[in-house]
Amino acid sequence: MVDDLIEVRHLSAHYDGQLVLEDISFSVQQGELFYIIGGSGSGKTTLFKHMVGLLKPTSGEILYSGVDITRLDEDELAAVQRKIGIAFQSGALFNSLTVGDNVALPLREVGSIDSNLIEAIVRLKLSLVGLAGTEHLLPAELSGGMMKRASLARALALDPPLVFFDEPSAGLDPITAAGLDRLVLTLRNLTGTTFIIVSHELRSILGTADRVLMLDRGKGIFLGGVGEAQRSSVPRVRQFFERRANPVNQVQPCSPL
């Protein structure tokens, strides 16, 4: 039986008094490539920020291996967060540091790892994501795809069991995006790392996802496999997977999610 690594129970959240996530419940199993999907303004990024402890929900629970992070104090939450890798959409690399120093940051924060070992780990992680020999480069010298890979290498630095990847394909050309999709799939198969990926890129979802949670206006409207989603009777889910636009007279304004 596969164990749940993370479980979200009846999560609701408000922003400036407005309900932006409503009664979201799901679990993610160890070793899954799990996608949080939906259109712009559906609540994907807001849910992501709650799941990594950057925001506190109005109600509900977020459990990592049975521990509810919504009830932890700052130090306890930090201890859990050290077991989570995060690759942000923008890369979030420090421009004044080399690629190697960016990847080394979480290793140095631990405080007990020998500097020679840190250098070896950095080389290994960069090689793992296809960036061998780039330690000396600055982020400004990287392409968009390379920056995403460097961010992923940093997220993997401490060998976390769980990695969040926010919009990995955003801003990339189709060939580079496909290469990044293959990389994530290879890393999961090679290391057994669980990936939770926030995305609205249909090609990536169809090509790599084990299961998807689809949000629409802050509500969970589908949870299951990609094949099930393609056969779903929920109109909004079918529309997404069939890549059909809204009729002009039915276009909805974006919410502040």
C-alpha positions, 0 to 999 in steps of 0.5 A: 500500500502506498502511503500519503506523503501530504494530505490537505483537509478541508482547506479554506482561505481568504484574501482581503475578506474574499474567499479564494480557496474553498474546502479543498481536500486531497492527498499526494502519495509518495513518488507521485508526479502530482499536478495542481492545474487550472486556468489563470486566477483559479487558485493554483499559486495560492494553494501552493503558498499554503502548502509550503507554509508561506500563508496560513489558511482560514481553516483546514489542515495541511499534514506532512507525514501526519503533522499539521503544519498550520499549527506549528510555531515558526521554528517547528515549521522551519524544520518541516520546510527544510525537508521540502524543495521549492523551485519557483517560477522565476528561478529566484536565484540570487543574481550576485552569487554564482550558480554553484553558490546558489545551489550551495545555499541550503547546504551551508544553512545546515551548518554541519556539512564540510565545505569540500563535501558541499562542493562535491554535492553541488557538482553532482546536483548540477550534473543531475539537471544537465548543468555540469560545469556551470558552477562559476556562471552568474544567473544573468549568463543563463538562459531561461531553461538553464535558470529553471534547471539551476533552481531545481538543482538547488531544490534538490540539494538536501535530497528532500522527499518532496519538491514543489515546482511552480510553473516550470514551463512558463516562459520557455519555448516548446522544445526547452519545456519538453526537455524540462518535462523529461528531466522531472520525469527522469528525476522522479524515476531515478530518485523516487522524489515526489513532485507537486507541480503547479501548471496550466501547460496542457502538453506537460500535464498530458506527458508527465502527470500521474494525477491532477487536482483541477481548481476553478475559482478557488474550488477543487472540481476534479481529482484523478488521472489524466485519462479520467480527466479527459473523459470527465463529465464536468464541463470546465474540466472537459473544456480545459483538456480539449483546449476550448476557449470561452464564448466571448459573452461568457468570459469571466473576470480574473479573481485575485488568486 
